[in-house]
Amino acid sequence: MVITTTLCALALTIAFGEEEYYELATIPTPDGLVLEVSGIEVLEDGTALVATRRGNVYRVTGAWDDDVSDAQFHLYAQGLQEPLGLLSHEGWVYVMQRGELSRMRDTRGDGRIDELETICDLIPISGNYHEYSFGPAIGPDGNFWVTTNKPFGGEPFGRAEWRGFTMSINDAGEMHPTCSGLRSPAGVETSPWGDVFYTDNQGEWCGASKLSIMKPGDFHGHPHGIASCKKEEWTYSVVENVPDGKLFPEVKEEISELRLPAVWFPYDKMGRSPAGMAWDMSEGKFGPFAGQLFVTDQYDASVMRVSLEEVNGNWQGACYPFRMGLQCGAIRCEFGPDNSLLVGQTNRGWGGRGNKPYGFQRLRWTGAVPFEVHSMKARPDGFLLTFTNVVDPVAAAEVANYQLESYTYKLESRYGGPEVDKKQVVVKSAQVVDDGKAVRLVLGEMRAGYVHELRMQNLASKDGAKLLHPEAYYTLVKIPK
């Protein structure tokens, strides 16, 4: 089955001039194809596999062409149950269905699967609509790591075990619960150094959306699955008596198993519903942010940017706006052989920005370098801001051009929550360093476990360019020694 499209690719123009640096091309959806993208994987030959929430998988050719109007969609598999992730591994394509990790492949070479095998069907579901399952990603133990969504609303069919967990599944299909306390873990991805991170959506027991590393035995804050931790399959300590209404840093002092997020995504300032993510391994061919993480947001119809660092054994970092104006809620993203970023989208089940119910678009760097904060890194007495271009030294050394505020969130049963315990942070000095491409901010006070929100004004590059995005949000899990 081959569907050929003849529509022209579209590029959306949005505010702030983002399109001057990252152009957005729309890969036209053929007539009759409801492309509610739920998974993307790029094969070794450069072919993109695209899964849909409705259960089909397509091979897409032409997605990397300068003109994507002739992109073709070839049916690869059909009849799956809500596949929400794809992974190519050792000649197979692994797919996370609603209650099952499966693998499939095409052995005849005709572009359609002829083998479909169940790896593990031990993931319990009760029938609640919110019991999604995401992944897989390869964990540090070499197994497949998947995340299970907790139910939402009523549970008329009873409560299923192991919802709101990370599960490690080996090749023999044996499943081992690894992390607890997840809420709606829509994105799962292995980092270049082998650890697995996940994104979670704001809601009850989750004051704001977040990005977190997952380590065996972690508790991520939601008490829904605590009863499952009392089963013999759970081999780690059991977290009980979760306080309702305390600040996250305070709860961390009481519950050592609690994993504080590596990055909080402040509500509405940085979207509402983070989902899929991809590390930029292009070595500069996608622009000046090589090695950083790009995260989709379903509500905001956008892609966000994250820089991470390891401080005192903890991963933490900053998030920044990157590219808005997608045609629909962004769910999945994947880098391709031309070092562009494919973004799959759907609004199914949630409201979101954009003017389409689903979409498939490509972000490509134009070659122009925006003037941006490249990274924000913690220092014992402040932060080091690195920029993509040499700064205007006069404006960059003016402390009045930097406004900092710190705040955190409460671990509480209410749905979401405000920024709390806010405090203005005094900027004592701003020193231009590193040949003019960085500024060292010395602060009056830093608070571990708090978001440090930075807003800048009047900053410009040496050649007069204004900051494309004058804000950054650093989650200070630990203050460097």
N, C-alpha and C positions, 0 to 999 in steps of 0.2 A: 504494500500500500504506500503510495507516494503522493503527498499533497504539495503542490507547488504554489507559492504565493507570488502575486504580481503587483502588490501594493508597494508604494515607495516607503522607505524608512523615514521615520520622523525624528526630529531632535527637538526637545522641549527647551524653551528659553525661560529662565527663572531669574529671580532677583539676585543681587550680589555679584553677578558676573561669573558664577561658577562654571557656566558653559564655555567660557573662554579657555578653560584649562582641562576640563573633562567633558567631552561631548557625549551626548546620550542618543543612541540610535535605537529605534523601535524595530524589533524583528516581527514583521507582520504575522498575525495569527490567521491561518487559512479559514475559509468559511466552514462552519460546522464543527470546528475544533474548539472545545471549551478548555483553554489551557490554564487551569488553576494550578500553577506550578508549586510543587511540594518537595521537589528534590532535583538537584543538578549534579552530574558527574561528568568529567571530561576524560575520555579514554586515551590510551597511548597514541592512537592514530589521529588525535585531535577532534574526533567526533564527540559532540555533546549529547549526553543522555539526559532527558528531561522527564521527570515523573509528574503526574498530576494527582491531585487529591481524589479524583474520581476513579483512579485505579489503572490508568494507562501509562506506559513509558514510550517515549519517542526518541529516535535518533534524529538529531538535527544537523544538517550539513549547510554550509554557507554562512554560519553565524559569525565567522571571522572575516568575511569579505568586506572590502571597503563599502560596497553597496550590498546591503543585506536583503534587498527586495526579492531576490531569487532564492532565499533560504528554503530548504525543503525539510519536511517533517515525515519520517518513516516510522510506522508503527513497529515497535520493538517487543512490547509485551502488553497484555491486557488482562483484566479480571482480578487485579490485586485489590486488597482491602486497605484503602487509605494509606498508601505508601508515603512516608514523610521523611525519607532520607535514602540516598544511594551512596555506595562506596565500591570502587573497583579495586579488587585485591586478588592477586595470584590467579588471574585468568577468569575470575568470576565477578559478577556484579551482585553485591550484597544489598538487600533492600529491607528496610524496617517497615513492616506492616503493623496494623493496629495491635495485634497480640502475638506477632510472630516475626522472628528474624529468619529471612529466607535468602537463598542465593540462586542466581540464574545465569545462563550463558547460551551463546549461539555457537554450536559446534559444527553446523553445516555451512556457515559462512554466507547465509542468505539474508542476514540482517534481522532475523526474528529469533527469539529464544526457542530452543527445543528442549531445554532442561530447566526444571525449577525444583529446587530441593528445600525442605524445611530444615533449618539448623536448630532452632529452638522455638517451641510453641508453649513454653511454660509461663509466659508473661500473663498474669491474670487480668481479666476484664470482666466488669459486671454488666455492661451495657450502657453506662452513663456516657453521654455524648462527649464529655471532656476528657475521657481516658485515652489521650493520644500517646503515641510512643515515637521517640525521635532517635536518630542515629542511622547507622553505627559509625563509630570512630575507633581506631586502633589505640588501645590503652597502653600504658607503660608496662603492663604485664603481658603484652602480646595478644590479649583477647579483644573481643568486640565489646565496646562500651556503648550502652544505649540508656536513654533516660525515659522515665514513665511519668506522664502527667497525672496529677491528682484529679479526682472528680470534682465537679462544681455543681452547686445546687443540691437538689434532692437525690437520694440514692434508693430508688424504688426496688432495685434488684439486689440490694444488699451491698456490703462493702467488699471490694476485692483487695487482696493482699498486695504488698509491694508497689503501691502507687505513690509517686513522689520520690522515686529512688533512681539511683544509677545502678545498672546491672552489668556485670562482667560475664560474657558468654564465651566459652572456649570452642574449639573446632568440633568437639564431640557433642556440643549442644548443652553442656552443663552450665547452669546459671548460678551466679553468686552475687548476692546484694552487696554493694560496695559503698555507697553513700546514701544518706537519708536526708529528709527535710526539704526536698525540691518542691516547687509549686507548679509552674508551667514552663518547663525547661526546653524551649523551642529550638535552641541551637546547640549542637555538639560538635566539637572540632579538636583534632589533635594538633598541638603546637609543633613548630619546627624542632623543638628539643625533646618532644615525646610525651609531655604532659597533656591531659585533656581538660579543656575549658568548656563551660556551658553558659548560655544566657538564660535568664529567668525574667518573667513578666511581673510587674507590680500587681499587688493584690493583697489578700489577707496574709498576715505574717511576713509580708514583703513590702516594706515601705516605699521602695522605688525599684525600678528595673535594675538589673545588675549583670555583671560578668564575673564568673568565679572559676577558679581552678578546682578540680575534684581530686581528692586524695582519699584512699581507703579509710573508712571509719568516720569521715566527715559528717557533720550535721549542719545543714544549710538553713535552718531556721523554722521550717514549717512542721508542726507537730502531728500532721495528719497520719503519718505512717508509723508512729511510735509503737503501736500494738504489734506491727509486723516485726519490729526489732526484738521482740521477746521470743520469736521463733528460733529454732536451733540453726537455721540457715544464716542468721546474722551472727557473725563471729567477732563483732566489735562491742565496745561498751554501749549500754543503752542509756539514751538521754531521757530523763523524766523531769516533770515539774518545770516545764518551760514557762518563764514569767511572761505575763501579758501586760505590756505597757512600759517596759524599761528600755533605755537607750541601748542600741546594739553594742557599743564598746563596753558598757556595764555588764551586759549578758555574757560577753566573751570572758570577762573576769570570773563569772560564776560557772560557765559551761565551757570547758576547754575544748570540747569537740566542735564547737560552733566555728564555722569557717566564715570569716568576714569577707565580703566581696573584694575582688581585685580592683573593680571599678564599679561605682554606682553611676547610673545614668539618670541624672535629676529629671523628674517628671516634667514633661512638656518642653523643658529647655533642651533636652536630648531625647526626643521621641517619647513613646509610651510602651512600645512592645517590641523589644529587640528579638531577633530570630537568628537566621543563619549568619555565618561569618567565614572569612577566608584571610589567611596571611599572605601578604605581598612578598613573594619570593622571586620577583622579576629582576632584582639587582638594579633597580633604577629605570626599568623600561615602562613602569606604570607611573612614573613621576618621582618626586623627591622623598617618598615615604617608604622606601624599601625596608622590609622586615617588620612593618607595622601591621596591625589587624584592622580589617574592614568589616563592619557589622551592619546588617540590614535592620530596618525598623518597619514593622507591619503597619502601625497606625500612621506614622509620619511619611510613608512613601519615600523613604530616604535611605542613604548609606552614611554611616557614621565612621569615624576613625578613632583608633585607640593606640596609644604607645604604652608599653609595659616595661617594668624593670623589677629586678629582685632585690629587696631590701631586707636585711637581717633574716633571710630565709623565707620571706613572704613576697608573693607577687602582688604588685600594685601599679597604678599608673593613672593616666589621664585620658579623657575622651574629648573629642572635638567634633563640631559639625563638619561635614565633607561635601555631600551632594544631595540636594533636595530636588523636588520636581519630577519624580518618577510618576508613571501613569497610574500606579496602584500600590497597595500595601506590599512592601518588599519582604519576602519570606526566605529566599535562598540566594546564595551568590557563589560563584566559582570562577577562578582565573583560567584563561584559555591559552592556547599555544602562541597567540599573538600578544600575550600579556595584557589583554583587556579583561574587563570583569563582566561576566554575565550575571544578570539579576532577574530572578523569577518572582512573580507577584500574584497575589490573590487577595480579595477582600472577603472571601467566603467566611461568614460567621462573625465578623467583626467590622465595625465602622472604621474608615480610614480615609486619608487624603488621596487625591488623585481623581481622575475622571473616567476610569475604566474599571470593570469588575475583576479583571485579571490582566496579566501582561508579561512580556518577555523582552528585556532590553539589555543593551550593552553599553558599558562605560569605557571610553578609551581616552587616554591622555593625549592632548593636542601637541605636546612638546613645550608649551609655555609653562614657566614655573611661577605659581602663585606666591605672593608674600604671605606666609603663614607661620604660626608657631609650629615648628617641626616636632619638638618634644618638650615636655615639662618634667623635670626630674627633681626628686627630693634631695636636699642637703641638710646637714644637721641643724642649720640655722635659717633655712629658707628653701628656695627653688632655683634651679638653673633652667632658663628658657633658651632653647636653641631655635633659631629662625632659618627659614629656607634661603634667605638672602641677607647680605650685610645690612645692618640697621642704620638709620640716621642716628648718630651718636648723641646728639643733643637731646632729641625727644626720648630716646631710649634710656637716658640717664636721669630723667625727671621722674621722681617718685610719685608725683601727683597723677601720672599717666597709668598707674596700676591701682586697681581696687580689688581687695581680697576680702572674702567672707568665708567663714567656716561653719559647718553645720553637720548634723547627722540625722539618723532616723530612729524611730522606736520599733522594737520587735513587738508587734501587737496584732490582735485578732481582727481589727478593723480592716476594711478593704483599702489598701494603700495607706498613705499617711503624709503629713506635711514635713517640711524641713524643720528640725527642732534644734534647740540649744544653739541658736545662731549667735555669732560674734564677729564683729569687724576685726580684721587683722591689719595691724600697722605695718606698712612697708617702710623700713628704716633707711634702706639704701638700695640703689640700682646701679650696678657697675657693668659696663660693656666689656666683654672678654672674648677670647677665642677669635682674634682677627676681625672682630666686629660682627660676628654671626650669633653671638649669645649674650644674654644678660643675666647676671647673678643678682637675685633678689634676696636681701637679708630682711627677715621678718621679726617683729616683736614677740610673736608667740605662734607656736604650731601645736596642733592637737592630734594625737594618734587616734585613729578610728573615725576621723572626720573627713568629709569632702571639703576641699579648699577650692572655692570658686574664684577664678581670676577673670576680671574684665579689664580690657586695655583701651585706651583712647589716645588719639593724636600720634600714635606710632606709625612710622613709615620706613621703608627701606631707604638705603643711601641714594637710590635713583628716583625716589619720590613715590613709589607704589604704596598704597594704603593696605592695611591688614585685611585680607579677604574675610576672615572670621576672627573677631576680636575677643573671643572667649575660650576658656579652657577649664576643665573640671578635674582636679586631681584628688583621688581617693588615697589618703595617707593612712595606710594600715599601720605602718611602723615608721618612726622617725629614724633616719640613718644614724649610726653610732659615729 
